[in-house]
Amino acid sequence: MNRYPLWKYAILVIALLVGATYTLPNLFGEAPAVQVSSGRSTLKVDSTLVPRVERALSRAGVGADFVQFEGNSVKARFTGTDDQIKAKDAIAKELNPDPADASYIVALNLVSRSPSWLTAVHALPMSLGLDLRGGVHFLMQVDMKSALTKKAESLAGDVRLMLRDQSLRHAGITRDGDAVVVRFRDQATLTASRKLLEGELRDLQWAESQDGAEFKLSGLLRAEAARRVQDAAVKQNITTLHNRVNELGVSEPVIQQQGADRVVVQLPGVQDTAKAKDIIGRTATLEVRMVDESLEAGAAAEGSGPVPFGTERYTERNSRPLIVKRQVILTGENLTDAQTGFDSQTQEPTVNLTLDAKGARIFRDVTRENVGKRMAILLFEKGKGEVITAPVIRAEIGGGRVQISGRMTSTEAADTALLLRSGSLAAPMEIIEERTIGPSLGAENISKGFDSVLYGFAAIAVFMCAYYMLFGAISTLALAFNLLLLVSVLSMLQASLTLPGMAAIALTLGMAIDANVLINERVREELRNGSSPQSAIHNGYERAFTTILDSNVTTLIAGLSLLAFGSGPVRGFAVVHCLGILTSMFSAVVFSRGLVNLWYGRQKKLKGVSIGQVWQPAAEGGPRA
């Protein structure tokens, strides 16, 4: 009756081993480290950087626990902060001879002390949030008015191009706030133009008016179109901020939308507010120019001659110099999208660009006049430009769709598309709130949170063992198993643990033991009704399950609501809360019953169970233990 098959015990053992393995890294703590990442969007960091870092450390006489390439950066771990600071200076001197033109970002960081065998199975400690690790917090306001103004300017250019292509003469096109105003000298031209524009530009709502002898056609951005523009601006800015912050190598940055026009940026581990502002304020602009392929330019590229008048020297991604004309053909404002793809004939990776109407017209004219010549796409950051790609123009390109190809890997194509798509902010942003949390305060929060969980667990264990005897001890073991599973799941998901998250862990302990209380009381009730011990155990678990399921499902619904509609600390609490409910169901019902079955299940003539006092009605005699 109360026996588990072998496969169920195998599942419990596997769950216990997996939980212990992925919880273990959290016990080793973190060690000071130096992280080297790219300081330029066009510079990729790979494993070839490891020997250079090792050489710099060797010259400085600093010993590292290890130097390894991980993700998009190289990390070196040290035993103490003194070695960490010395190593940072040595690595920065080696990799950035000119500090004013730094190619690499050398930053202080923290890495896990976990042994290599745990890292090999991707067993990593939980990442800590801003309130536990310290760092900087920014609340940024997106200038929605500027986003709408840019959209209106783009639409004004589209209107001008459409009217010119259809030979419809106008008396001027201006922008009045978020509206596009077109002036005409006669009603017939206005009517024809309105019919054309209403069919092509559905985001604008057109209205006619008369100003003296002139006729005016005003197009105002529709409310739903304005919302789309604003949402796109916020999402674009979030993507750009992610790209900038990730280059610094900040551990688990939090960049998310708050409300309609605000963005929260949290950088755990960063204590230098000025540097953080510099990072998130980084913007990039795109320019398209023609390459100078004259003999003088070739000599200048090789370093044997001066740079010709009207040109500039830039560097390609392969570090080769390139002479580019000063005249700017297009800018990033004319680019609406950039995605990766494959050439239909050669199957090579490509970057597919989409231009607005103005950009499409300019690009068509330029490519028609420069077939066989090279066109350079440059990315400018902090006033310094680099050539992302310089393809050869094979034919006239019209329609606003441009394909860039030529000996690119899929990764390079994806990186190029990302740079082109999100190189700059879609709308200006202003910091309206900032605060810094020191690492000492974070350590204090960790200590208090850990103590709350520890003391709460101890108090529950004492009560359960005193009130339910052996069944209470089994419930305590199930609670410990639940805590082990919860921490391991959070570690596997690499969820950021915040102070509200630690509060959710403490709350989960109290909620998880409730299921065991229901089971134990149900077993007691069966014993009071005269059931045999084996039958009481079986019926107690079976009949308590429905109540446990109902209570946990309703609590899970509340947790999912917090997760769906909450933000910031509320979401951090909700994540741990929901995971805790799921792990408590497994531990309270499956694991605790496995222990009970292991202890009592094989006793055929079981006369009693250790579950504390079982009070019976007076007519049937006194209490029975």
Steps between C-alpha positions, in 0.01 A plus 500: 500500500765752607784400272665699224625318190872518440468751214337756729789477744736535204325824402532634855871411514563667163309812610704507823832468315408761238377736770817459705723546194340824387464636852866435586648794301312744726707380798839588347439873476659737252858604435637830362568495129590719204286483190615611156235574239477694176506878515388536141197363326712381207761322713430138593658332802601136458731241655809654334485774763575254783880475429527882494331526840722224642808675364398828664448326836833322473685827438329659801580201720134436584380142531147413388293198596402474135462706183228381266283612211131492589215632289615831353771579752820373663496457879793464739431395861719596799522414866482857634402853408862624504595261219178593322582872492862441395383265226248754369770766462739254332239367256376849413856616428563197278174509300443877486832678434305817429241546782324770299431247222425185700422190294414285802302556819687370804258480792500364853256218551414203719496135390405184678757301699333178388738219394536428131300176512191693609554762232536222242141389564384866496437500874521872578402700806189716502557849370435767760287806442590861561382502862717200591813572298505878488520710187322788329136556413370742238146592405502654153231698320466458123430822311185390319453842342834463325403154372178638351689795351745265326208298364330815372822613328532159335139513381553851362784364288279214380225746402745714304630195311151363418372831366809548288476148354136567401583850364264668747623855558478645849584838653705360788509223758558586865475330836276657764567307821403139426301598191612517137360805315496511117404825322341515154398779264181335369229270630535241221864423583413480870220248430728280285777517756268413789374193312859386444621565854199342671565182306874490568542652847228340711666605828405863432152647531457770234294818524453791257501872578549831320741780589424799281568405139684179602348162566646290781498124555597403856588145600499419871636173634216274613483408870569130440791582268644741760482223762683264266773759443539556875506126579757441226716783636503351852576149372776634273659688790485192723672291231769765454559527875535121521764507228695774676481351851584147385828626356602608850440149629273601788372187670126459440400858412130581529364720221122503474209723415306665779178665399448647155813714468749400769785252513662356812873423478666307783869412484595264786863519608565845347583764763630777272190702412689725257628200305156345496354821357767497232409142408126544470547834328706347221335543164606404153417658166514340159624658179522371143782643286682414182849350508773696320669248269737739326876439480563776755255335740668162451839652584353671806348170618840334474658786694719619212311820427278770650125461530337670197299816554134432583566151639571337838685189613303235691558140602310195383405211730808308384718797612575603142498876429242638261477846342140625505354819354371762744167541325225318692249325275266358762476494879346257749183713502417365153533136615177342628611136544793260460464122506717202411427269209660285231577570136261305279778411253816451706330414835748733672387691812377850421376811679170631361435871556173689468510876430233766528369677191764774505781252555372269226500783246852614593632145501348426160663805344840439661518130409396574141789745462764288682464142373824307560618733777517439875264655752601517866263476797657667803408487869595801714535477878627787713609685189710210364390303199571150373399327180250219565496383140595635158321299229531544125194641320401236244194674351250777556304433819147637525191432705661583833632148558877450508691174532857496635701183439852382448699243701312548827427227750152470652630648823660797323180561306294491822743738673496741206120499488485567872738795470308647211162441663570624850808714482336811639216604727165546327419793729699699758488383861539693822599359840229609744606283794828341603626327809803299601493199731836418657635144519506513882125565508451214255703266723290607799181425307632154409587430864158608626318310229701184569434531874127540443487180295722310745314602815163447336602150394633420848182620671283293265720192552481525880122537497441216252730255682344586838140481382511218244796295624644281220249628246613850594864402438401361160313823422813697595710290261243560227520874573880488469462313172259770381751774585774305319285464188397866504857629522617257230220603262580869554867423431421302184274777368761761597221713644613813680441462873390823668405586857128447424603165353663402829179606678311271261731210597425556869127519422521184288631306801190586702268422210678175410471356853126564488460206260677268745281628785191410295637152433599437860165617634321285245698195615409583859132524403512158335656355816227659714239337279648160575697437179806280516836685491575388142152597382519832687826589326362407158168680543665801665718568195229418247225713655724795588629530144184666363506768769871559447452529125211748532683727743820501294323564171317805639826630647677436170234704316570793732874459440456491121292818519785672684741370236284619211408846626778581745838654430836531670503362857145366463605278210805382693273394785251336261760287320631344821146470638370305196803271483473437875139385462596249231795357694298484823232290330761247393686491830197495732304232313752285316822528704345484848284202403806328362672536838188381688465200269868421540468506879158341557402339170683172545364435852213255440372499860532868580336575835557875524666804347698784659278797422444657843178489704193360323198601707196271490145551629463432875263208439772308327755555768768756560753634265703266285850572375 
